[in-house]
Amino acid sequence: MVVLAASIVHREGRIVLSRLFREMPRSRIEGLLAAFPRLVDSGTQHTTIETEDVRYVYQPLDELYIVLITNRASNILQDIDSLHLFSQIVSSICKSNEERDISRHSFELLSAFDEVMALGYRENLSLQQIHTFLEMRSHQAQVYELLEQEKRKAAEAAAIDAAKRIGAQKLAEAQAARAAMGGGGGMGGMGGIGGGMGMGGGMGMGGGSGMGGMGMGAGFGGQRSGSNVDMGPGGVQAIQSSPFEESRQAAAPKPKRGMQLGPRKKERQEERKLLDEEDDDE
């Protein structure tokens, strides 16, 4: 027997799936399948239809038909047995006989059809053997898949390490930049203090500013040994007096303004006053 094609068609003649086992123009197989619904007689129980050139062996699948197109010289009993095997394959692979489900599993069905037929001749295989052949996997294919998985894992690990290194480098650069900015501000503040502490022996106040910060200074008769220099945040410096220095400043008398007479000159004035009083008494 020679099976020309195995097809699944709609009741209106629309092709859902078709597999050719012999060379045939596409227009011819489409014409044969389009003419099939018109040849089906719903009032008969026969599942075979013969024309001048071919024989249709079919089986209903709800709203669809599974059809084998053979030549007229083929053994009809073998054709019917092959049709049942094709029907079992469709039922085992697809969950339902709906057109959408069959289209979703079209590649699996075509592979199974190729296992059943070789150049139009039936292979002596059972349904279990066909499923075994479909599930068989090559050892080389398994080794290749394992190698590909290892490569993917290695690439992912390398990408994670590179991201960590870049993050650590950026963090170190940011810390170095912050440290450089803080050092420049402190040097500018020290320059500002130098301008305020250069005053003379009396009370004096002065101020100066540096390039990177601000400075303030105060001195009593020059730089005081009891003063503390404090470096503030951002390079700002200030002079703080110790508690002992502050108490000494509070106890010291404030200098008087104006002219003051010395003690000898005052004694002379008092002597002259006494002499003048004696002269007046005389």
Secondary structure, DSSP 8 states (H G I E B T S, - for coil): --EEEEEEEETTS-EEEEEESS---HHHHHHHHHHHHHH--TT----EEE-SSEEEEEEEETTEEEEEEEETTS-HHHHHHHHHHHHHHHHHHSSSS-HHHHHHTHHHHHHHHHHHEETTEE----HHHHHHHHH---HHHHHHHHHHHHHHHHHHHHHHHHHHHHHHHHHHHHHHHHHHHHHHHHHHHHHHHHHHS---SSEEEEEEE-SSSEEEEEEESS--TTEEEEE-GGG-EEEEE-HHHHHHHHHS-----S----HHHHHHHHHHHHHHHHHHH-
